């Protein structure tokens, strides 16, 4: 059968986990002849390691402009199929991921934001894993209430990009939310794919959670915070660092886990707000990693 869908994966110095991701993609229920995988190396000087094997339906291209959204745009421009799928190099798509996502597009939806799950790496702390499960992704709410989706699990028709344009390359984080919101605000229909599943490793420790928070704060600052009035910034800060007392209502956690999660969440959010203030005062620039 003819090629139907192109899977675009940006990667940045991440060959080991990319290799695992490719294994999951080669185990898809969709025939290999119906999809291609396009890897976009966002650090051209970091060459593919010797012995790294690319499956027959996979090709590697490079993009020197920094940022995963520039890499994704390069992938889009280097493909010709009518349907596109996006995931990340450290993700593990379910075996029926492509088949189920493509079916929703063929049913008439313009985009699909699929379900995200977390798995715990062997060297990850229990606290980091719990934090990610509780606060990492809320795809169902993002898609159904906000009209947004992460690119770790996103399907779309090429015509959406043709009409609304590419990802914003000036954003190092949050460009997926900005683009999908731009699309749904323009009238394109997005479905939540409960059976379109991608698993993502949790961060390994609090230090990694903080690095993630700093990166996402940079995206938030560029997307909306820098245009806020002083009053809006004050209200945002108060809301952002509020104590998450609802944690103590979680029935699936022990008392000790609730206490640890409460203080870890408060600490990470405090660091995030501190990062936002540094960006706003021009003390530093947004971080990529």
C-alpha positions in Angstrom: 0.0 0.0 0.0 1.1 3.6 -0.6 2.7 5.7 2.1 0.1 7.3 4.4 1.8 9.0 7.3 5.1 10.4 8.2 6.4 10.2 11.8 8.7 13.1 12.7 11.0 12.8 15.7 13.4 15.6 16.7 16.5 14.5 18.6 19.2 16.3 20.5 22.2 14.3 21.7 19.8 11.4 22.6 20.9 8.4 20.5 20.4 5.8 23.2 16.8 6.5 23.9 16.1 7.2 20.2 17.2 3.6 19.5 14.6 2.3 21.9 11.9 4.6 20.4 12.6 3.2 16.9 12.1 -0.3 18.2 8.6 0.5 19.3 7.9 2.1 16.0 9.0 -1.0 14.1 6.5 -3.0 16.1 3.5 -1.0 15.0 0.4 -2.8 13.8 0.4 -0.5 10.8 2.3 -2.0 7.8 5.8 -0.6 7.4 5.0 0.3 3.8 2.3 2.8 5.1 4.6 5.0 7.2 8.0 6.5 7.3 10.0 7.8 10.2 12.0 11.0 9.8 14.5 11.7 12.5 15.7 15.3 12.7 19.1 15.7 14.4 19.1 19.1 16.0 22.8 19.0 16.7 24.5 18.2 13.4 28.0 18.0 15.0 26.8 15.1 17.1 27.0 12.4 14.5 25.1 9.2 14.5 27.2 6.6 16.5 28.9 3.8 14.7 26.7 0.7 14.7 23.5 2.7 15.1 21.0 1.0 12.7 18.2 2.9 10.9 15.2 0.7 9.9 14.4 0.5 6.2 11.5 3.0 6.5 13.6 5.5 8.5 15.8 8.3 7.4 18.0 10.9 9.2 18.2 14.6 8.3 19.7 17.5 10.2 18.6 21.0 11.3 21.2 23.4 12.7 18.8 26.0 14.0 18.3 25.4 17.7 15.0 24.2 19.1 12.8 21.2 18.6 10.2 23.3 16.8 12.7 24.3 14.1 13.6 20.6 13.8 9.9 19.6 13.5 9.4 22.2 10.8 12.4 20.8 8.9 10.8 17.4 9.1 7.5 18.7 7.8 9.2 20.3 4.9 11.1 17.2 4.0 8.0 15.0 3.8 5.1 14.8 1.4 2.5 12.5 3.0 -1.0 13.9 3.8 -0.8 12.9 7.4 1.8 13.6 10.1 2.6 12.2 13.5 4.9 13.6 16.1 6.6 12.0 19.1 9.8 12.5 21.0 13.0 10.5 20.9 12.6 9.3 24.6 9.0 8.1 24.1 7.6 4.6 23.7 4.5 4.5 21.4 2.1 1.7 21.9 1.9 -1.0 19.1 -1.4 0.4 17.7 -0.4 4.0 18.1 -0.1 4.8 14.4 -3.1 2.8 13.4 -5.4 4.3 16.0 -4.3 7.8 15.5 -4.6 7.5 11.7 -8.1 6.1 12.0 -9.3 9.2 13.9 -7.9 11.4 11.2 -9.6 9.3 8.5 -12.9 9.7 10.5 -12.8 13.4 9.8 -10.7 15.0 12.6 -8.0 17.4 11.6 -5.8 16.7 14.6 -5.4 14.1 17.4 -3.9 14.6 20.8 -3.2 11.1 22.2 -3.1 9.8 25.8 0.2 10.2 27.6 1.4 7.8 30.3 4.5 7.7 32.4 6.8 4.8 33.2 9.4 4.8 35.9 13.0 4.3 34.7 15.0 1.9 36.9 17.2 4.7 38.3 14.3 7.2 38.9 13.2 8.1 42.5 9.7 7.2 43.6 9.0 10.9 44.4 10.0 12.1 40.9 7.8 9.4 39.4 4.8 10.3 41.6 5.3 14.0 40.8 5.3 13.3 37.0 2.2 11.0 37.2 0.2 13.7 39.1 1.4 16.8 37.3 3.2 15.8 34.1 0.6 15.5 31.4 -3.2 16.1 31.3 -3.8 15.5 27.7 -7.5 14.9 28.0 -8.1 18.2 29.7 -5.6 20.0 27.4 -7.3 18.7 24.2 -11.0 18.8 25.3 -11.0 22.0 27.3 -8.1 24.0 26.0 -7.8 22.9 22.4 -4.1 22.1 22.9 -1.8 19.1 22.7 1.9 18.2 23.3 4.0 17.1 20.4 5.0 14.0 22.2 1.8 12.5 20.9 0.2 14.6 18.1 -1.3 13.6 14.8 -2.5 16.1 12.1 -3.4 16.5 8.5 -0.8 18.4 6.4 -3.4 20.9 5.3 -3.5 22.3 8.9 0.2 23.4 8.5 -0.5 24.7 5.0 -3.3 27.0 6.3 -2.0 28.2 9.7 1.8 28.0 9.2 4.6 26.2 11.0 5.6 25.9 14.6 6.9 29.1 16.2 10.7 28.6 16.2 11.4 31.4 18.7 9.9 29.2 21.4 12.2 26.7 23.1 9.2 25.3 25.1 5.4 25.5 24.7 5.5 25.8 20.9 3.2 22.7 20.7 0.6 24.4 22.8 0.8 27.6 20.9 0.5 25.9 17.5 -2.3 23.5 18.4 -4.2 26.4 20.0 -3.7 28.5 16.9 -5.1 25.6 14.8 -8.2 24.9 17.0 -8.9 28.7 17.2 -8.9 28.7 13.4 -11.7 26.1 13.3 -9.7 22.9 13.0 -11.1 19.9 14.9 -9.0 18.0 17.4 -9.9 14.7 19.0 -8.6 13.3 22.2 -7.2 9.8 21.5 -7.8 7.6 24.5 -6.5 4.6 22.6 -3.7 6.6 20.9 -1.1 5.9 23.6 2.5 7.1 24.1 4.5 6.4 27.2 7.1 8.8 28.5 9.8 8.2 31.1 9.5 10.2 34.3 12.3 12.5 35.3 14.7 10.7 37.6 15.0 13.2 40.4 14.0 16.6 41.7 17.0 18.2 40.0 15.6 17.0 36.6 12.2 18.3 37.5 13.6 21.7 38.2 15.5 21.7 34.8 12.2 20.8 33.1 10.4 23.6 35.1 12.9 26.2 34.0 12.6 25.2 30.4 8.8 25.3 30.4 8.8 28.6 32.3 10.9 30.0 29.4 8.1 29.0 27.0 5.4 30.5 29.3 7.3 33.8 29.5 7.6 34.1 25.8 4.0 33.0 25.0 2.1 35.2 27.5 3.8 36.4 30.7 6.0 39.1 29.1 2.8 40.8 27.8 1.0 40.9 31.2 0.4 44.0 33.1 2.0 44.4 36.6 -1.3 43.5 38.2 -1.6 40.4 36.1 1.9 39.3 37.0 1.2 39.6 40.7 -1.9 37.5 40.4 -0.1 34.9 38.3 2.7 34.7 40.9 0.3 34.2 43.8 -1.6 31.5 41.9 1.6 29.8 40.7 3.2 29.4 44.2 0.1 28.6 46.1 0.3 25.5 48.3 -1.2 22.5 46.6 -3.2 21.4 49.6 -5.4 19.2 47.3 -2.4 16.7 47.4 -3.6 15.6 50.8 -6.9 14.3 49.2 -5.1 11.8 47.0 -6.4 8.4 48.1 -3.7 6.4 46.2 -0.8 7.9 48.2 0.4 7.2 51.7 0.6 10.0 54.3 4.4 10.2 53.9 4.1 10.3 50.1 1.6 13.1 50.3 3.9 15.1 52.6 6.9 14.6 50.4 4.9 15.4 47.2 3.5 18.6 48.8 6.8 20.0 49.7 8.5 18.9 46.5 5.7 20.6 44.4 6.0 23.8 46.4 9.7 23.8 46.0 9.7 23.2 42.2 7.0 25.9 41.7 9.0 28.4 43.8 12.1 27.8 41.6 9.9 28.2 38.6 8.5 31.5 39.7 12.1 32.7 40.6 13.1 31.8 37.0 10.2 33.8 35.6 11.2 36.9 37.6 14.8 36.5 36.3 13.5 36.4 32.7 11.3 39.4 33.3 14.1 41.4 34.8 16.4 40.5 31.9 18.9 38.8 34.3 19.0 35.7 32.1 17.6 34.1 28.9 15.2 31.2 28.5 16.9 27.8 28.8 16.8 25.1 26.2 17.5 22.2 28.6 
